[in-house]
Amino acid sequence: MTRLARVGGNDWEHFLNVANTESNKDQFRVLVLEDDKISLASASRTILKAVPECVILAAGSLADGRRLLKEHRFHLCVLDIQLPDGSGIDFLYDIQLTSPDACVVILTGVPLPQYREQAEAFGVLHFMEKPADSRVLGPLVLEQWTKWNGAKEGNSRGFSGLLTQLTTIDIIQLKCLSRATVVLDFVGNQGKRGRIYFKDGEVIHAEAGLVSGIDAFSEIVGWRGGQLMEVTDAPPQARTVEGNWQGLLMHAVHWVDEQKQG
């Protein structure tokens, strides 16, 4: 069972995993900059559910956040925008200086276009409105932990695993939300093989056996288990899939339902 302990702070509670951050320097560390304790608790629960062994430190102001940045190196930062002593957008400069490899997710109750544009200019991983959707935030955290863990173990060329907890839809959503440029190889439980190409978070090509394009993509979406691997040396392919990924997934789900009924 994962527990949270309180450390430091005056009238603000800094939460972190019970593991000591100084004696566990190889742990995945997440900074949550949020002055609303309900939002903090909700985001922390989602993060810990996705990666129970991670360390979470929280701050309720820019000043506290900057102090934590000086003391720790973070792998992921989850930020609010409106804080008691300034804007979370300004905090992006601090992250770039002290934890340049950290990925950033912004949660805000004020999703103004100018905030989104500024966040995108800094390469923010995702910009979402409060309350945070655990179905989006959880997979994002899990993906960043997976990348960090693979690099830590010298497995930076990719990963493979059993699709027991994540469906193909979950995996595709995760890659699209993180704007990934990557090629994924799928092997279904029946031994069928498929491949999906992503560019900047959009699906541009899919192949399954002799089939390519949207039909191949839909077929892969219908696979309910198997193995997955990132491919780093896949040959380039002409674009065979058009449209935004949300629409593609909806089309694929309908296609799978029709195949079952047929």
N, C-alpha and C positions, 0 to 999 in steps of 0.2 A: 504494500500500500504506500503510495507516495504522500509524503507529508510536506507541509510548508511551515517554515519558521520565520520569525520576525527578527530583523537585524537593523541596527542603526536608525537614523531618522529621529526627528523630534515629535511633531504631531502627525507625521506621515509614516505609515508602515511599509517597510521594504520587505517584500516576500522573496524567498528563494527556496530552492530544494534543500532538504535537510543536509545534503552533502556539502562539505566545506569547499568553497571555490578555490582557496589557496592550495589545498592539498590535492585537488583534483583538477589540475590545469588542462587536462585533455578532455574535459567535459564540454558538451555543446551548451553554450551560454546564450540566453535570450534576455534582452533588455526590453521592458514594457514601460513606456513613458505615458502615463495616464493619471489624471488628477481625480477622476471619478472612480470610487472604489468598487462600485457595482460593475462597471465596464472592465476594470482591472481584474476582478475575480472571474468574470465570464471569459475573458481572453486567456487568463492563466489556466483555467480548467481545460479549455480547448487545446492549448499548447501542451499541457502535461498529458492529456489523453492521447495526443498524437505521438509524443516522445516522452514517456514517463521518466526516463533517466536524465533529462536535460536539467539545467540550472536556470531558474528565472530570478532576475533581480528587477525591482520595480522602483520607479521614481514618480513623484507627483508634480515636479516642476523642472524647468530647464536647468536650474542651478544644481538640483540633486542629480539629474541625469548626467550633467557634465562631470560631476564628482565621480560618479560610477564609471564613466568612460575613462577617466584618468587611472582608476584602480583596476579595471578589468578590460579584457579584450573580448568583444562580442561577435557572435556568428550571425545573429538575427536580431533586428530591432523592430518593435511594434510601437508606433507613435500615434498619439493624438495630436491634433493641430492646435486647438485652443487651450492654452495652459495659463496658469495664474501669472507667470512672469514673461510671457511671450508666445511665439508661434513655434510649433513643432517643425515647420518648414525650415526655420533657422537652424534647428538642431541637426539637419542633414549635413551642414558644413562641418560640425563637430565630429560626426560619424566618419566623414571622409578623411579627416585628419588623424583620428585615433584608431578606428576600426575600419579601414578602407575596404576590407573584404566582406564586411557584414552586408547581408541583404536586408531590405527595409520594406515593411508593410505599414501603410498609413490607415488608421481608423479615424473617421471624423463624423461628427454630427452636422457639419457644415460643408457639404461637398461642392464648393464653388469651383467653376471652371478654371479660374486662375490658380487655385491650389493644385488641381490635378495637373495642369500644365507645368507648374514648378516642380512637382513631384516627378513627373515623367522626365524632366530635364536632368534630374539627379539619378535617373535609372531606378526609381523605386519599383520594387517587385510587384506590388499590387496596391491599389487605392480603393478603399471600400467604405461604405457608410455604416454607421452604428445602427443597431447592434451588430457585432461581427457575426457573420454566418459561419458556424462551426464546420459546415460542409465545404466551405472554401478555405478558411484559415487553417484548419487541421491538415488537409493535404499539402498546402504550401509549406507548413512547418516541417512535415514529414519529408518532403522532397529535399529541403535544405539540409536537414539532418542526414539524409541518405548520402547526399553529395559530400558533406563534411566528413562523414564516417568513412566513405570510400576513399577519399583523399588521405585521411589519417592512416588508413591501413595500406596505403600504397596501391589502391585499386582505382586509380583515377581514369582508367580506360573504359569504365562502365560498370554495370551491375547486372546480376540475374537473380531471380527469385520466384517463388511460387505465388500465383495470383489467388490466394485463399481469402484474404481480407479485402483486397482491392479488385474491382471489376475492370474490364477494359475501358468502360466509360469513365471510371474514377481516374485511371492513368491518363487518358486523353485530356480530361478536364484539367488535371494537374499540370500537364505540359503546356496547354494553351494558356492557362491563367498565369503561368510564370514566363510566358513569351519565349519559350525555348526554341532553339534551332537545333534539331536533333533527329536522328533516325532510330526508330524502335523496331526490333524484331520480336514477333509474337509466335509462340508455338502452342497451339491449342491442345486440349486433352486428347483429341483424336489424332494427334500428330500433324495436323494441318499447319502450314507455315504462312506467315503474313508479315508485311513490313509497311510502316507508316512513316512518311517524311513530314517533319514540322519545320516551318520557317517563321521566326518571330511570333510564335504562338498560333500560327494558322496551319491547317493541314493542307499540303500542296500535292501530295501523291500517296497512293496506296496500292499495294499489290498483294494478291493472295492466290497462289498457284498461277494459272494462266490468265486470271482476271485482274484488271487494274482499274483505277479510278474510284468513283463513288460506290460502285457495287463491291469492290474489294474492301473498301473502308467499312461498309455496312456489314459485310460478312465477318470481319474481324471484331467489330463491336458486339456481334452476337455470341462470340466465344465466351464461355463462363468460367474458364479456368485454364491453367497452363503455365508457361514460362515466358519471361520477358527479359530482354537484354538491350542495352543501348549499343548502337553500332557507330564506331568512329571513322571507319574507312569505307562507308557505303558509296558506290558510284553515284554521281548526280543523275537526276531523272527530270524529264520534262514535266511540267505541271499538268496533272490529270484531274485534280479536284479543285473546284471553285466554290466560293461562298464562305461565310463566317462559320466558325466551328460550332457555335450553338445550333445553327440551322442544320449543319451536317449531322450532328448527333440526333436531332429530332427526326430527321429523314431516316437515319440508320435504325432508330428504334422502331419506327413504323415499318420499315423494310423487314426487320427481324420478325415482327408480329405477323406480317403477311406471309412470310415463309413458313412460320409455324402453323398458321391456319390452312395454308395450301397443302 
